[in-house]
Amino acid sequence: MKKALIVATIGGFICSFEKNDIKLLKNLGYEVFIACNTKGREKELEQLECNVVHLSIARNPLKRTNLTSYRQLKALIEKEKFDLIHCHTPVGGVLARMAGRKFRKSGTKVIYTAHGFHFFKGAPLVNWLIYYPIERWLSKYTDVLVTINHEDYKRAKGFQAKNVEYIPGIGVDTEKFFPGSTMQKEKDRICKEFRIDQEDTVLLSVGELSPRKNHKVIIEAVSKLKNRNIKYLIVGEGPLKAEYQEMIKKFGLENKVVLTGFRRDIREICAVTDIFVFPSLQEGLPVALMEAMASGLPIVCSSIRGDTDLIENGKGGYLVSPRDVEMFTKRIEQMIENPVQAQKMAEYNLEIIKKFSVEEIRQKMNRIYLSVQKS
């Protein structure tokens, strides 16, 4: 039986984003191995019914445990003689390709999916100095380099990978999020929990409470909105929770802004939302934004890589410079004041998101696996 190895930094990534790839590989006759830092995700990984190998891998590329992980990977590849290695995440992608270099000579194929390069238009210079040369060098040990947005795809075409492919993310379950798929009792439950009144305009952001997700811009924008009937829900956990709580208190928004914490009912929350706001500083191709589009929501988001692949300014929503509080305020107000236009934007997004459905992505990834298998 053919053998395939999937490598990522953390088990959470595998559980959240790699289930479809695992199914595809099994359907193609592969015995699938998973190598990652399994800490805290052991039971979930076990349910995937693969051979799971724990690595001491860390997100910080400078951690000494990554050297141990490199040795672990090299020994694993030597022992199992994989036909295919598919690696993800920056550190996982580096270690797996370094460990698999010499085995490509004996037929092992290596795929790397870049879920958003750390070097991009507007990225800090240090990102370009560190990550760009590493990715460019490792591309020559890559049979297929998969990119998930157009900016990365154009840049990767200048690298040395045998083949560069564009696949728009991991896909979204358009049927699950389609408007009308949520029962009224579930909507009532959400409204009751977050004290949403019938006359409220509900804004929603989904993402970690971190500098990268930049929620503070919308908190400040909400403080400037003329409309008093606003409820802004921020779904996520993270290191900036205390800072955001202080901001909410400072602006007197205790009755308007809710930090919901981690939630598993995003579909139900989207169903009671009027406008999705997404002020990130950096994205690859954001799943949260795709889910909002599939829910039939108009969008106000950052004009950054990934977002611009999904939202056409003025048609599916508005693109705003991520640090421009005044413009976020203005665009949100425009949507509130012109619900007919907002509805047209929502309908436009429902049509556009079809190209990003799970089934579309599955077919494209299956084609890549087949092409590698035959080469």
Disulfide bonds with the S-S distance in Angstrom:
none
